[in-house]
Amino acid sequence: MIASLCLLQGCLLDYFFAPKIAIDQLPFEPETIELKNSYVNTCGKCHLVIDPQYYDSDHPIERFTQRYREGKIINQREASQIETYIRTLAARQ
């Protein structure tokens, strides 16, 4: 447990400053609804959801999902769905 908290310390600071978004304002297309739901249900069960626009080269989504996987908070399938959703949105901008 302590190892998980230390591992996630960096995430907590990033999370504090990251812009949040209401779940009903999250963008999606019909083909990405399952990915959006994974993002909401996985990330939103513990904290407010971060605006997907926050994730960029300075804040790559993989940095966050890796920490949560290593902390055994999410599994590989959840991480992959979240990463795919964020990358899909980034590609459309």
C-alpha positions as CSV (number, residue, x, y, z in Angstrom):
1,M,0.0,0.0,0.0
2,I,2.8,2.4,0.9
3,A,4.6,1.6,-2.3
4,S,1.4,2.4,-4.3
5,L,1.1,5.7,-2.6
6,C,4.7,6.7,-3.3
7,L,4.3,5.6,-6.9
8,L,1.2,7.7,-7.3
9,Q,2.6,10.8,-5.6
10,G,3.6,12.5,-8.9
11,C,0.1,11.7,-10.3
12,L,-1.5,13.5,-7.3
13,L,0.4,16.7,-8.0
14,D,-0.4,16.5,-11.8
15,Y,-4.0,15.8,-10.9
16,F,-4.4,18.8,-8.7
17,F,-3.4,21.2,-11.5
18,A,-5.1,19.4,-14.4
19,P,-8.3,20.8,-15.7
20,K,-11.4,18.7,-14.8
21,I,-14.4,18.1,-17.1
22,A,-18.0,17.0,-16.5
23,I,-18.6,13.5,-17.7
24,D,-21.5,14.7,-20.0
25,Q,-19.1,17.1,-21.7
26,L,-16.5,14.4,-22.7
27,P,-16.3,14.2,-26.4
28,F,-17.0,10.9,-28.2
29,E,-18.2,9.4,-31.4
30,P,-20.5,6.4,-31.6
31,E,-17.5,4.2,-32.3
32,T,-15.7,5.4,-29.2
33,I,-18.5,5.2,-26.6
34,E,-17.1,2.0,-25.1
35,L,-13.7,3.7,-24.7
36,K,-15.2,6.8,-23.2
37,N,-17.2,4.7,-20.7
38,S,-14.0,2.9,-19.7
39,Y,-12.3,6.3,-19.1
40,V,-15.2,7.5,-17.0
41,N,-15.8,4.3,-15.1
42,T,-12.1,3.5,-14.5
43,C,-10.8,7.0,-13.7
44,G,-14.0,8.6,-12.4
45,K,-14.7,5.9,-9.8
46,C,-11.9,7.5,-7.6
47,H,-11.7,11.1,-8.7
48,L,-13.0,13.8,-11.0
49,V,-12.3,13.2,-14.6
50,I,-9.4,15.2,-16.3
51,D,-10.2,17.0,-19.5
52,P,-8.7,14.8,-22.3
53,Q,-7.1,17.9,-23.8
54,Y,-4.7,18.0,-20.9
55,Y,-2.9,14.9,-22.1
56,D,-0.2,15.9,-24.6
57,S,3.5,15.5,-25.1
58,D,4.1,17.2,-21.7
59,H,1.5,15.0,-20.0
60,P,1.3,11.7,-21.9
61,I,-1.6,9.5,-20.8
62,E,0.8,6.5,-20.7
63,R,2.7,8.2,-17.8
64,F,-0.5,8.1,-15.8
65,T,-1.8,4.7,-16.8
66,Q,1.6,3.1,-16.2
67,R,1.7,4.4,-12.6
68,Y,-1.8,3.2,-12.0
69,R,-1.0,-0.2,-13.5
70,E,2.1,-0.5,-11.4
71,G,0.1,0.4,-8.3
72,K,-2.4,-2.3,-9.2
73,I,-5.2,0.2,-9.4
74,I,-6.1,-0.5,-13.0
75,N,-5.3,-3.5,-15.2
76,Q,-3.8,-3.7,-18.7
77,R,-7.1,-3.8,-20.5
78,E,-8.4,-0.7,-18.7
79,A,-5.1,1.1,-19.4
80,S,-5.3,0.2,-23.1
81,Q,-8.9,1.4,-23.4
82,I,-8.1,4.7,-21.7
83,E,-4.9,5.3,-23.8
84,T,-6.8,4.5,-27.0
85,Y,-9.6,6.9,-26.1
86,I,-7.2,9.8,-25.3
87,R,-5.1,9.1,-28.5
88,T,-8.3,9.0,-30.6
89,L,-9.4,12.4,-29.3
90,A,-5.9,13.9,-29.8
91,A,-5.8,12.7,-33.4
92,R,-9.1,14.5,-34.1
93,Q,-7.9,17.9,-32.9
